[in-house]
Structures are given as structure tokens and as C-alpha cells.
């Protein structure tokens, strides 16, 4: 089968397009024919091996992961002997971040427990955009952020996958939402329902004097002490990604800030696919639709990872395997 191969750490242009053996499912796995995949921060970091802490998990000098790619949407082509909840022909989607990655290929084997049936009212090109970013938004805003009606919420990095899904998840809560991103994305953010938008190149949200009950940060470029000043009393700050230095600072100093101020700062520990059934319900009810950038051809994945890393994409980048 055709696949994007990660043979060494470097730039996205160092990735190779090659042929590898089609995988065979184990007893508890299914073989998925991939129709669509997406680009995530996982891919940007893994391909470069940066921040270097990534190498502690995926190989110090050489990556252990042969095929990158986290989000997948496709059709089951074969099932293992012990699989009972899915059959050949079922359309599924899921996040592969806890089971070896491998979405940048024509086929992948996935444990049964990781799978969710794709909502029938959206295409594979839309479904792929939901597992990773949707769960980050859901767990960050609802589970860890404990959003409540009437609150003031800010999303930093609001024009990407997590932010464009997050604003839709927040709508039923009746909250006032401010979105921060580059100026090129502000019109999109307004169209999705952000009450206020801010160009990070022109204003620093931690220096405006505005205070929020909940901040969801996908970029994490500010120190924990600065973001704490932007929280109301008992406010919550949740980061789902960004600068490793800032993430470590939040992990180290967040508890201290909480001790003296009552404000809570934390780094999300993603539980892959937990809540994906809830995401499916929102999609089926017409309350959630991903914003997609594409579709692009499979062969463009290396340059799309670079495009993602530069932050120029709107919503989620879609790669259509058969395009």
C-alpha cells in the first residue's frame, strides 16, 4: 500500500512517499481502508522531533513511528476473530494517537475499542476533522474547563481545528466568547459565532485588562503568570498544546498560582476518543460541523504539514486519499 514514511527527524520535506506491506489485523483489531485524514500538531512535532521531549517517547535518534498521522475516517475491510461490535463495511472514525498512529496511508489496523461509527449525515472528508480536535475542545472546555452558562470565555488560536469546533460546542451554554488568532482568520471566526475577535499581532489578550472565567489555549505562548492575570476569581485556564517551554511552566507553576489565587491552570491530558460518541450526537443533531481546508491530494501531505506549522490553515486540513 501507499504510505508517507518517516525515516528520520527533519523537515516535512524529508518525508518520503513509498510502498509498504498492507497490514493484517490482530484478533482485537479491524483493518480500515482510509478515505480521509488530517494534519495535527502531533504530526508537526513528530516529523521534526521537536520539542525534543517527543524523542523520549518516539525514539531518541531515529523515530520509532514509521507512518505518522492521527485522525482517520474510513471503511472497515476486515475484522479480527474476537471483534464483535463492528463488521465489514462499517464506516468509522477515530483518533490513533494512543495506538501507534499511521493515518497517512491507504490502510491501517485499529483496536476495536478505539473505534466509533461515523455519523451518517457527514462525509468522510468532514468526519476526519473531528476525533482529535473535537475531543480536545470537548475535554478542554467541558470536562476540564467546566464551562457554565453566562461565563466569559476566551479561545487562543481560535481559527484552527480546536477553536472552530470549540465555539460550536460552546453555543448551547449561552456564554460570551472571544477568539484570538491572526487577522486573516477573523472573518471566519465571526461567521462561526465568536462575540469578539482579536488579532494577536495587534493585541496581547493578557495585556488588555479583560478578564475571563475560562481560557482555552491552543498556542500557549504566554507565561502562566500573565494568563493568570487574565482570569477572574476562580477562573480556569486550560492549554491543549503549544510551546513546550510554556507547557512545562504551567505544569510546574500552575499549582502554586492556584494555591495563592484560587485560579486553576492546567495542561490537558488527552483521553483519545473519550467523548467521540458525544461529538457524533452533536453532528447528527446538526449542532456541529467542522471547518475544512481542502481537500488536498495525498502526495501533498509533506507540504501540508509545513503549511500547518506556519499556522496559515483555516480550520482542519483535509487530505482525501483517493483524490
C-alpha positions in Angstrom: 0.0 0.0 0.0 1.0 3.6 -0.4 2.2 5.5 2.7 4.0 8.6 4.0 7.2 7.3 5.5 9.0 8.9 8.5 12.6 7.6 8.3 14.4 10.4 10.1 13.7 13.6 12.1 13.9 16.7 10.0 11.6 19.0 8.0 8.3 17.8 6.4 10.1 17.9 3.0 12.2 15.0 4.3 9.2 12.7 4.4 9.1 10.0 1.7 6.1 8.6 -0.3 6.7 4.8 -0.6 5.1 1.4 -0.7 4.8 -0.8 2.4 3.1 -4.1 3.2 -0.7 -3.9 3.7 -1.3 -4.6 7.5 -3.2 -7.6 8.8 -5.5 -7.1 11.8 -4.9 -8.9 15.1 -7.7 -10.7 16.8 -8.9 -7.5 18.5 -8.4 -5.2 15.5 -10.1 -4.2 12.3 -8.5 -3.3 9.0 -9.6 0.2 7.9 -9.5 1.5 4.3 -8.7 5.1 4.9 -10.8 7.6 2.9 -9.6 10.8 4.6 -7.0 12.0 7.2 -5.9 15.3 8.6 -2.9 17.3 9.8 -2.4 17.8 13.6 0.1 19.3 15.9 1.2 15.8 16.6 2.5 15.5 13.0 4.3 18.8 13.0 6.1 17.9 16.2 6.8 14.2 15.4 8.2 14.9 11.9 10.7 17.4 13.3 11.4 15.6 16.6 10.8 18.9 18.3 10.3 19.8 21.1 13.0 17.2 22.0 10.9 15.7 24.7 9.0 14.0 21.8 12.1 11.8 21.2 11.8 10.3 24.7 8.6 8.6 23.6 9.2 8.1 19.9 12.9 7.4 19.5 15.9 9.4 20.6 17.9 9.4 17.3 15.5 7.8 14.9 11.7 7.8 15.0 10.0 4.5 16.0 6.9 5.5 14.2 7.1 4.5 10.5 3.9 6.2 9.3 2.6 9.4 11.0 -1.0 10.6 11.1 -3.5 10.8 13.9 -7.1 11.4 12.6 -8.7 8.8 10.4 -12.1 8.2 8.7 -12.7 5.1 6.6 -14.5 1.8 6.0 -13.8 -1.5 7.7 -12.4 -4.0 5.2 -11.6 -6.9 7.6 -12.1 -7.8 11.2 -10.1 -9.9 13.7 -11.6 -13.1 15.2 -12.6 -11.5 18.5 -14.1 -8.3 17.2 -17.9 -8.2 17.9 -19.1 -4.6 17.7 -18.1 -3.9 14.1 -18.5 -5.7 10.8 -17.0 -5.4 7.3 -18.5 -2.3 5.5 -19.0 -0.2 8.7 -17.9 3.4 8.3 -15.8 4.5 11.3 -13.6 7.4 12.5 -11.2 7.7 15.4 -8.0 9.2 16.8 -4.9 6.9 16.5 -2.7 8.8 19.0 -2.8 6.0 21.5 -2.4 3.1 19.1 0.6 3.7 17.0 -0.5 6.5 14.6 -0.4 5.5 10.9 -3.2 7.6 9.3 -1.1 8.7 6.3 -1.6 5.5 4.4 -4.2 3.7 2.4 -4.9 1.2 5.2 -4.4 1.0 9.0 -5.2 -1.6 11.7 -7.1 -0.2 14.7 -8.1 -1.9 18.0 -11.9 -2.3 18.2 -12.0 -0.3 21.5 -10.8 2.8 19.7 -13.5 2.9 17.1 -16.7 5.0 16.7 -19.1 4.7 13.9 -19.1 7.7 11.6 -22.2 9.8 11.7 -24.2 9.0 8.6 -25.1 12.7 7.8 -21.5 13.8 7.1 -18.8 12.7 4.6 -15.5 11.1 5.4 -13.9 14.5 4.5 -15.8 16.1 7.3 -15.6 13.2 9.8 -11.8 13.1 9.8 -11.7 16.6 11.2 -13.5 15.6 14.4 -11.7 13.0 16.5 -8.6 14.7 17.7 -9.5 18.4 17.6 -13.1 17.8 18.6 -12.1 15.8 21.7 -9.5 18.3 22.7 -12.2 21.0 22.5 -14.8 19.0 24.4 -12.5 17.8 27.1 -10.8 21.2 27.5 -14.0 23.3 27.6 -16.5 21.0 29.2 -14.7 18.3 31.2 -11.6 20.2 32.5 -12.9 23.8 32.0 -16.3 23.1 33.5 -17.9 25.8 31.4 -21.1 27.3 32.8 -23.9 29.5 31.4 -23.2 33.2 31.4 -19.4 32.9 31.6 -16.9 34.9 29.6 -14.7 32.5 27.6 -11.6 33.1 25.5 -10.1 30.7 22.9 -6.5 31.5 21.9 -5.7 30.0 18.4 -9.5 30.2 17.6 -9.2 29.8 13.9 -7.8 26.3 13.9 -9.4 22.9 14.3 -9.9 23.1 18.1 -11.2 26.7 18.1 -13.6 26.3 15.2 -15.1 23.2 16.8 -14.9 24.7 20.3 -17.1 27.7 19.5 -19.8 25.4 18.2 -19.6 23.2 21.4 -20.0 26.4 23.5 -23.1 27.8 21.8 -25.7 25.9 23.9 -24.1 27.2 27.1 -25.0 30.8 26.4 -21.5 32.2 27.0 -19.7 35.2 25.6 -16.7 34.0 23.6 -13.7 35.9 22.5 -11.4 34.4 19.8 -7.8 35.2 19.2 -5.9 34.4 16.0 -4.2 36.0 13.0 -6.1 38.8 11.2 -6.7 36.6 8.1 -8.9 34.3 10.2 -11.1 36.9 11.9 -13.9 36.9 9.3 -14.2 33.1 9.6 -14.3 33.3 13.4 -17.1 36.0 13.3 -19.1 33.8 10.9 -18.9 30.9 13.4 -20.3 33.0 16.2 -17.4 34.5 18.2 -18.8 37.5 20.0 -15.4 39.3 19.9 -12.3 38.6 17.8 -8.7 39.8 18.3 -5.7 39.8 16.0 -2.8 38.5 18.1 -0.3 40.6 16.0 -2.1 43.8 17.1 -3.1 43.0 20.7 -1.9 40.8 23.6 -5.0 39.3 25.3 -3.1 39.1 28.6 -2.4 42.9 28.4 -5.9 44.3 27.6 -7.2 44.2 31.2 -10.1 42.0 30.2 -10.8 39.0 32.5 -12.3 35.7 31.7 -13.9 32.8 33.6 -12.3 30.2 31.2 -9.4 30.4 28.8 -8.7 27.5 26.3 -5.3 27.9 24.8 -4.0 26.0 21.7 -0.9 28.1 21.3 0.5 28.6 24.9 2.9 31.5 24.1 2.3 33.4 27.3 3.7 32.7 30.8 1.4 31.2 33.3 1.6 34.4 35.5 0.4 36.5 32.5 -2.5 34.3 31.7 -3.5 34.1 35.4 -3.9 37.9 35.4 -6.5 37.5 32.6 -8.6 35.1 34.7 -11.4 36.1 37.0 -11.5 34.9 40.6 -11.8 31.1 40.5 -11.2 31.2 36.8 -9.8 28.2 34.8 -7.0 28.2 32.2 -6.6 25.0 30.1 -3.9 24.5 27.5 -4.2 21.8 24.8 -0.9 22.5 23.1 1.8 24.9 22.0 5.2 25.9 23.3 6.8 23.1 25.3 8.6 25.6 27.5 5.2 27.2 28.4 3.6 23.8 28.9 6.3 22.9 31.4 5.9 26.2 33.2 2.2 25.7 33.5 2.7 22.2 34.9 5.4 23.4 37.3 3.8 26.7 38.5 0.1 26.2 37.9 -0.4 24.6 41.3 1.5 27.4 43.0 -0.7 30.0 41.3 -3.8 28.1 42.3 -2.7 27.9 45.9 -2.3 31.6 46.3 -5.1 32.9 44.0 -7.7 30.1 43.6 -7.3 30.3 39.9 -6.7 26.9 38.2 -4.1 26.4 35.4 -3.6 23.1 33.8 -2.4 21.1 30.8 -4.9 18.7 29.3 -4.1 15.1 29.3 -6.0 14.0 26.2 -8.0 10.8 26.6 -8.1 9.7 22.9 -11.7 9.0 21.6 -13.3 9.6 25.0 -16.4 11.6 24.2 -16.4 10.9 20.5 -19.9 9.4 20.8 -21.0 12.8 22.2 -19.3 14.5 19.3 -21.3 12.2 17.0 -24.6 13.1 18.6 -23.8 16.8 18.1 -23.1 16.2 14.5 -26.3 14.1 14.0 -28.3 16.9 15.6 -26.9 19.4 13.3 -25.1 21.3 16.1 -21.5 20.7 15.0 -19.9 21.0 11.6 -16.1 21.1 11.0 -14.5 23.8 9.0 -12.2 22.1 6.5 -9.3 23.4 4.5 -9.1 21.3 1.3 -9.5 18.6 0.2 -5.9 18.1 -0.9 -4.1 15.2 -2.5 -2.3 12.5 -0.6 1.0 13.4 -2.2 0.8 16.9 -0.7 0.9 15.8 2.9 4.6 16.8 3.5 4.0 20.4 2.3 0.6 20.5 4.2 2.4 19.7 7.4 4.7 22.7 6.7 1.6 24.8 6.0 0.1 23.7 9.3 3.3 24.5 11.2 3.2 28.0 9.8 -0.3 28.5 11.1 -1.8 29.5 7.8 -4.7 27.0 7.6 -8.3 27.7 8.4 -10.0 25.0 10.5 -8.8 21.5 9.8 -6.7 20.5 6.8 -8.3 17.6 4.9 -6.4 15.0 2.9 -8.5 12.9 0.6 -6.8 9.5 0.0 -8.5 8.8 -3.4 -8.3 12.4 -4.7 
